[in-house]
Amino acid sequence: MEQKELLSFFALGGIHGLPYESWDQAFGKTTQKAGYCTHGSNVFPTWHRAYVALFEVIFVLFLVKIYLMSTSS
């Protein structure tokens, strides 16, 4: 997957912190180069759980893709 793709590891890393780029034209990006993550905030656990859930969904999608490729031949 190319770095410029929305669901690439590179792009998803930008949601949390590096690279310091907006993700899918989302608002709320800080100018302090801190990413979207709410470290040190009361909402950190819920924010981070949603972020990890996104990784989990993408991981399952890749597993399904690999499974389908292996059973089609």
Backbone torsions as a table, in degrees:
resi	resn	phi	psi	omega
1	MET	NA	135.2	-179.8
2	GLU	-73.6	148.7	-179.8
3	GLN	-58.8	-31.2	-176.4
4	LYS	-75.9	-12.2	-179.8
5	GLU	-71.7	143.5	-173.3
6	LEU	-57.5	-36.7	-176.5
7	LEU	-102.9	17.4	176.6
8	SER	-71.2	156.9	177.6
9	PHE	-57.9	-38.9	179.0
10	PHE	-60.4	-49.6	-178.6
11	ALA	-66.9	-40.9	178.9
12	LEU	-65.9	-34.0	175.9
13	GLY	-60.6	-31.6	178.8
14	GLY	-67.6	-24.1	175.8
15	ILE	-64.8	-41.1	-177.2
16	HIS	-79.1	-42.2	-176.4
17	GLY	-169.9	-103.7	-179.6
18	LEU	-74.3	143.5	-7.1
19	PRO	-74.8	151.0	-176.8
20	TYR	-80.6	72.6	178.3
21	GLU	-132.7	149.9	177.6
22	SER	-67.0	150.1	-178.9
23	TRP	-110.3	120.3	178.2
24	ASP	54.1	36.7	179.1
25	GLN	58.1	33.0	-179.2
26	ALA	-76.1	149.8	177.0
27	PHE	-87.5	170.1	174.4
28	GLY	96.0	3.7	179.2
29	LYS	-68.1	133.4	179.5
30	THR	-82.2	159.6	176.1
31	THR	-90.6	-2.9	-178.0
32	GLN	-90.3	10.9	179.8
33	LYS	55.5	55.6	-179.4
34	ALA	-118.3	1.0	-177.1
35	GLY	74.3	-171.7	-179.5
36	TYR	-88.7	-16.2	-174.9
37	CYS	-60.8	144.7	-175.0
38	THR	-103.4	46.8	178.9
39	HIS	-52.3	138.5	177.4
40	GLY	78.3	9.5	-177.8
41	SER	-110.1	158.9	176.6
42	ASN	-66.1	-23.4	-179.0
43	VAL	-92.8	5.4	-178.9
44	PHE	-54.4	-49.3	-177.4
45	PRO	-59.0	-42.2	-179.3
46	THR	-73.5	-37.3	177.4
47	TRP	-63.3	-47.3	-175.4
48	HIS	-68.2	-33.2	178.8
49	ARG	-64.6	-41.4	177.9
50	ALA	-64.9	-37.5	178.5
51	TYR	-64.2	-45.8	178.6
52	VAL	-66.2	-37.0	178.1
53	ALA	-61.0	-36.5	176.8
54	LEU	-61.0	-45.2	176.5
55	PHE	-60.4	-40.6	-179.6
56	GLU	-63.1	-42.5	179.5
57	VAL	-63.9	-45.3	-179.5
58	ILE	-64.4	-38.5	177.6
59	PHE	-60.9	-45.3	178.9
60	VAL	-63.6	-40.2	177.8
61	LEU	-60.4	-40.0	176.9
62	PHE	-68.3	-37.8	176.8
63	LEU	-61.7	-43.1	178.2
64	VAL	-62.4	-42.7	179.8
65	LYS	-61.8	-44.0	178.8
66	ILE	-64.8	-42.8	178.8
67	TYR	-60.4	-47.3	-179.9
68	LEU	-62.8	-37.2	177.7
69	MET	-66.8	-38.0	-177.1
70	SER	-75.6	-25.5	-179.0
71	THR	-93.2	-11.0	-177.1
72	SER	-84.5	-11.7	-177.9
73	SER	-102.0	NA	NA
